[in-house]
Amino acid sequence: MPDTSLDLTLDAATLTARLVDFPSVSGTEKPLADAIETALRALPHLTVDRYGNNVIARTDLGRAERVILAGHIDTVPIADNLPSRLDDDGVLWGCGTCDMKSGVAVQLRIAATVPAPNRDLTFVFYDNEEVEAERNGLRHVAEARPEWLQGDFAVLLEPSDGEVEGGCQGTLRMLLKTTGERAHSARGWMGSNAIHAAAPILARLASYEPRRPVIDGLEYREGLNAVRIGGGVAGNVIPDECVVTVNFRYAPDRTEEEAIAHVHEVFADCGVTEFVVDDHSGGALPGLSHPAAAAFIEAVGGTPRPKYGWTDVSRFSALGIPAVNYGPGNPHLAHKRDERVETAKILAGEERLRNWLTA
């Protein structure tokens, strides 16, 4: 049988390779969750709980502050990029190296090697982040066992290239439907083409100018894009329905309700017969002025940046816990066939967190 154990005495870069070679595409995380649970239960300074394929470990030292270190253990589908490969320049290649098994490796190393931190720690390893919101493991834990997620500050080890990224964008996926009337394509004038009716939607998207608001000194860039279009039933039938799927990535100064209203407003005169929300997760304000966040930034250094994309800092924000993104991977390499991470940044990220938690 293959070795399915995790050796937490390995350095963070080597442990990342071990995690990458442990496939865990969304929905298949159980073997990796089992291995993480087993490794953590061997550490006497931690209390370990599990809910589904989500593993939570905690210290209980009575410190004045509790910090949560969180990361998802799933990846996007493998793209002929396993097993992992380490090149001569110290770059580790493979699915999940960047997003975000390098961050998970750092979590595991801190859990194993910092038994008496200056703040109590909660480690959260959760499933199904890379898919629709209703399957998200952190969401399930927050709903079923919110007491496990109590804390004063959270660090999500999502890829941020070793820099603090504040807040996150909201993401709204909406279906815009147009309707027509079926007819034989040889007698198209007897029908009404729903695909043609979608032309104003595409024209409006092409001319759309997104906002670039500045929040807490960070400039966020919004985006409204078509990500899918579908219509038609046969090669000789005038289609009576077309659906354009749009994705609105919006700045965290908008509420979820405001984001939906904005999409309605943009396409109000474009012939849309039905608006349907397909998936939606709100954003999170940077919160960098919070004392815990400010102390973290001072400890790890660098210049904070905005988070372009959605992450689970939004869920922590909804729980009233200020949170930042801070992980060794480069977010521009996430989900790519040539996904990779610099091992030096993994080791540096671990060292900075260790210094912050032991100073």
TORDREN-888456 format. One record per residue (C-alpha): y, z, x; residue in three letters. Coordinates in steps of 0.05 Angstrom, whole numbers, padded with zeros to 5 digits, always signed. Example, Ala and Ser with C-alpha at 12.3 -4.5 7.8 and 13.67 -1.06 7.14 Angstrom:
! residues 2
-00090+00156+00246ALA;-00021+00143+00273SER;
END
This chain:
! residues 359
+00000+00000+00000MET;+00071-00014+00025PRO;+00113+00045+00048ASP;+00159+00064-00009THR;+00189+00127+00022SER;+00260+00136+00048LEU;+00272+00170+00115ASP;+00341+00202+00111LEU;+00341+00218+00185THR;+00354+00144+00199LEU;+00425+00125+00215ASP;+00465+00096+00157ALA;+00460+00024+00181ALA;+00384+00027+00189THR;+00378+00063+00123LEU;+00419+00007+00091THR;+00368-00044+00115ALA;+00312-00001+00087ARG;+00347+00002+00019LEU;+00361-00073+00019VAL;+00287-00087+00032ASP;+00273-00045-00030PHE;+00289-00098-00085PRO;+00324-00068-00145SER;+00354-00124-00188VAL;+00385-00094-00251SER;+00329-00070-00297GLY;+00279-00061-00240THR;+00308+00001-00206GLU;+00252+00051-00222LYS;+00215+00046-00154PRO;+00280+00057-00116LEU;+00302+00113-00163ALA;+00234+00145-00151ASP;+00242+00141-00075ALA;+00313+00169-00078ILE;+00292+00226-00122GLU;+00233+00243-00076THR;+00277+00242-00014ALA;+00330+00286-00045LEU;+00281+00337-00074ARG;+00258+00350-00003ALA;+00328+00377+00014LEU;+00330+00452-00003PRO;+00406+00456-00008HIS;+00408+00408-00068LEU;+00391+00414-00142THR;+00364+00348-00166VAL;+00361+00322-00238ASP;+00342+00255-00267ARG;+00358+00218-00331TYR;+00321+00151-00337GLY;+00330+00116-00271ASN;+00393+00156-00254ASN;+00387+00211-00202VAL;+00439+00267-00195ILE;+00438+00318-00138ALA;+00487+00377-00130ARG;+00505+00432-00083THR;+00524+00499-00113ASP;+00563+00537-00060LEU;+00619+00564-00103GLY;+00672+00521-00069ARG;+00741+00515-00101ALA;+00734+00440-00111GLU;+00676+00394-00131ARG;+00675+00322-00107VAL;+00629+00268-00136ILE;+00602+00213-00091LEU;+00574+00158-00135ALA;+00541+00091-00127GLY;+00497+00043-00166HIS;+00428+00025-00140ILE;+00419-00043-00173ASP;+00437-00111-00147THR;+00450-00180-00175VAL;+00390-00228-00175PRO;+00361-00244-00106ILE;+00383-00312-00079ALA;+00332-00325-00024ASP;+00368-00271+00016ASN;+00312-00220+00027LEU;+00286-00189+00070PRO;+00347-00164+00107SER;+00366-00192+00175ARG;+00406-00160+00231LEU;+00440-00209+00277ASP;+00463-00198+00349ASP;+00534-00184+00327ASP;+00514-00123+00288GLY;+00520-00156+00220VAL;+00466-00140+00168LEU;+00450-00196+00119TRP;+00415-00193+00052GLY;+00421-00181-00023CYS;+00457-00115-00035GLY;+00480-00104+00036THR;+00553-00105+00013CYS;+00546-00088-00061ASP;+00528-00034-00052MET;+00468-00008-00014LYS;+00510+00005+00048SER;+00551+00054+00005GLY;+00487+00084-00024VAL;+00461+00094+00047ALA;+00525+00132+00065VAL;+00516+00176+00003GLN;+00444+00192+00023LEU;+00463+00208+00094ARG;+00518+00256+00072ILE;+00469+00288+00023ALA;+00419+00299+00078ALA;+00463+00319+00136THR;+00521+00359+00105VAL;+00485+00420+00075PRO;+00547+00464+00074ALA;+00608+00420+00058PRO;+00678+00448+00049ASN;+00675+00424-00024ARG;+00617+00427-00071ASP;+00586+00358-00078LEU;+00553+00319-00133THR;+00515+00256-00114PHE;+00504+00205-00169VAL;+00456+00146-00161PHE;+00455+00103-00224TYR;+00424+00039-00251ASP;+00447-00024-00288ASN;+00518-00030-00263GLU;+00515-00105-00251GLU;+00500-00121-00324VAL;+00532-00110-00392GLU;+00567-00043-00404ALA;+00518-00018-00456GLU;+00463-00014-00404ARG;+00504+00022-00351ASN;+00468+00083-00325GLY;+00531+00123-00311LEU;+00552+00111-00382ARG;+00485+00138-00407HIS;+00490+00200-00364VAL;+00562+00213-00386ALA;+00539+00209-00459GLU;+00475+00249-00453ALA;+00490+00299-00397ARG;+00565+00302-00386PRO;+00559+00370-00353GLU;+00524+00336-00294TRP;+00587+00296-00280LEU;+00638+00353-00280GLN;+00683+00349-00219GLY;+00754+00349-00192ASP;+00753+00282-00156PHE;+00705+00224-00149ALA;+00693+00172-00094VAL;+00657+00110-00116LEU;+00626+00077-00055LEU;+00636+00007-00082GLU;+00653-00045-00028PRO;+00726-00038-00006SER;+00720-00059+00067ASP;+00731+00012+00090GLY;+00798+00020+00055GLU;+00817+00061-00005VAL;+00824+00018-00068GLU;+00859+00051-00126GLY;+00840+00045-00199GLY;+00809-00018-00226CYS;+00822-00075-00273GLN;+00797-00076-00344GLY;+00750-00133-00363THR;+00746-00164-00432LEU;+00698-00220-00450ARG;+00715-00253-00516MET;+00685-00311-00555LEU;+00735-00360-00585LEU;+00703-00401-00640LYS;+00726-00467-00669THR;+00693-00500-00729THR;+00686-00571-00756GLY;+00641-00610-00802GLU;+00576-00643-00784ARG;+00567-00718-00791ALA;+00526-00774-00760HIS;+00559-00793-00695SER;+00557-00867-00717ALA;+00603-00846-00773ARG;+00644-00795-00737GLY;+00704-00804-00783TRP;+00664-00771-00838MET;+00661-00705-00799GLY;+00706-00661-00757SER;+00689-00648-00684ASN;+00691-00574-00666ALA;+00688-00589-00591ILE;+00750-00632-00596HIS;+00783-00575-00635ALA;+00774-00531-00573ALA;+00822-00574-00532ALA;+00883-00531-00548PRO;+00846-00470-00522ILE;+00832-00504-00455LEU;+00903-00529-00450ALA;+00930-00459-00463ARG;+00885-00431-00408LEU;+00908-00484-00359ALA;+00981-00466-00370SER;+00972-00391-00373TYR;+01013-00351-00323GLU;+00983-00283-00310PRO;+01023-00219-00298ARG;+01027-00185-00230ARG;+01050-00114-00247PRO;+01062-00061-00195VAL;+01031+00007-00211ILE;+01038+00067-00164ASP;+01061+00018-00111GLY;+00999-00027-00118LEU;+01005-00098-00144GLU;+00951-00118-00193TYR;+00937-00191-00210ARG;+00913-00207-00280GLU;+00871-00268-00297GLY;+00850-00304-00361LEU;+00796-00356-00352ASN;+00744-00395-00389ALA;+00675-00376-00362VAL;+00630-00414-00410ARG;+00635-00466-00465ILE;+00582-00488-00515GLY;+00575-00532-00576GLY;+00534-00588-00606GLY;+00465-00591-00636VAL;+00441-00662-00620ALA;+00463-00725-00585GLY;+00476-00761-00651ASN;+00510-00705-00690VAL;+00584-00688-00694ILE;+00585-00613-00676PRO;+00609-00564-00729ASP;+00618-00505-00681GLU;+00643-00494-00610CYS;+00649-00429-00572VAL;+00694-00419-00512VAL;+00679-00354-00474THR;+00740-00326-00439VAL;+00744-00268-00390ASN;+00809-00228-00387PHE;+00817-00186-00324ARG;+00876-00142-00339TYR;+00918-00090-00302ALA;+00904-00017-00317PRO;+00971-00006-00350ASP;+00942-00041-00412ARG;+00898-00004-00460THR;+00835-00036-00487GLU;+00869-00047-00554GLU;+00929-00080-00519GLU;+00883-00126-00480ALA;+00848-00150-00544ILE;+00916-00160-00578ALA;+00940-00201-00519HIS;+00882-00250-00523VAL;+00894-00258-00598HIS;+00968-00271-00584GLU;+00955-00322-00529VAL;+00909-00365-00573PHE;+00942-00351-00641ALA;+00962-00423-00652ASP;+00902-00457-00619CYS;+00858-00468-00679GLY;+00811-00409-00665VAL;+00773-00392-00729THR;+00740-00329-00702GLU;+00752-00280-00645PHE;+00691-00239-00624VAL;+00691-00185-00570VAL;+00628-00197-00529ASP;+00636-00143-00476ASP;+00693-00096-00457HIS;+00707-00042-00406SER;+00776-00013-00397GLY;+00812-00005-00331GLY;+00834+00057-00293ALA;+00902+00075-00266LEU;+00905+00087-00190PRO;+00921+00161-00194GLY;+00936+00163-00120LEU;+00988+00217-00129SER;+00935+00267-00151HIS;+00929+00321-00097PRO;+00855+00309-00086ALA;+00865+00234-00080ALA;+00924+00244-00033ALA;+00883+00291+00011ALA;+00827+00241+00014PHE;+00873+00183+00034ILE;+00904+00226+00088GLU;+00835+00244+00115ALA;+00805+00173+00117VAL;+00869+00136+00135GLY;+00890+00065+00120GLY;+00936+00036+00068THR;+00911+00039-00004PRO;+00902-00026-00041ARG;+00891-00045-00114PRO;+00821-00057-00139LYS;+00812-00129-00162TYR;+00753-00123-00209GLY;+00722-00070-00253TRP;+00685-00010-00226THR;+00661+00056-00253ASP;+00723+00091-00231VAL;+00742+00073-00302SER;+00687+00118-00329ARG;+00708+00176-00285PHE;+00780+00165-00307SER;+00758+00168-00380ALA;+00724+00235-00364LEU;+00790+00261-00336GLY;+00766+00257-00263ILE;+00812+00220-00215PRO;+00772+00171-00174ALA;+00780+00118-00119VAL;+00736+00063-00091ASN;+00717+00071-00018TYR;+00657+00036+00013GLY;+00639-00002+00077PRO;+00624-00070+00045GLY;+00675-00127+00041ASN;+00685-00141-00034PRO;+00696-00215-00020HIS;+00623-00220+00001LEU;+00594-00186-00060ALA;+00544-00227-00101HIS;+00544-00284-00050LYS;+00482-00318-00023ARG;+00507-00301+00047ASP;+00522-00228+00028GLU;+00528-00185+00090ARG;+00560-00122+00119VAL;+00583-00101+00188GLU;+00540-00043+00211THR;+00599-00013+00249ALA;+00636-00004+00183LYS;+00576+00031+00152ILE;+00574+00081+00209LEU;+00650+00090+00209ALA;+00650+00103+00134GLY;+00597+00156+00141GLU;+00635+00189+00198GLU;+00701+00191+00160ARG;+00669+00222+00098LEU;+00632+00272+00142ARG;+00698+00293+00176ASN;+00733+00300+00108TRP;+00677+00343+00081LEU;+00668+00388+00143THR;+00739+00396+00169ALA;
END
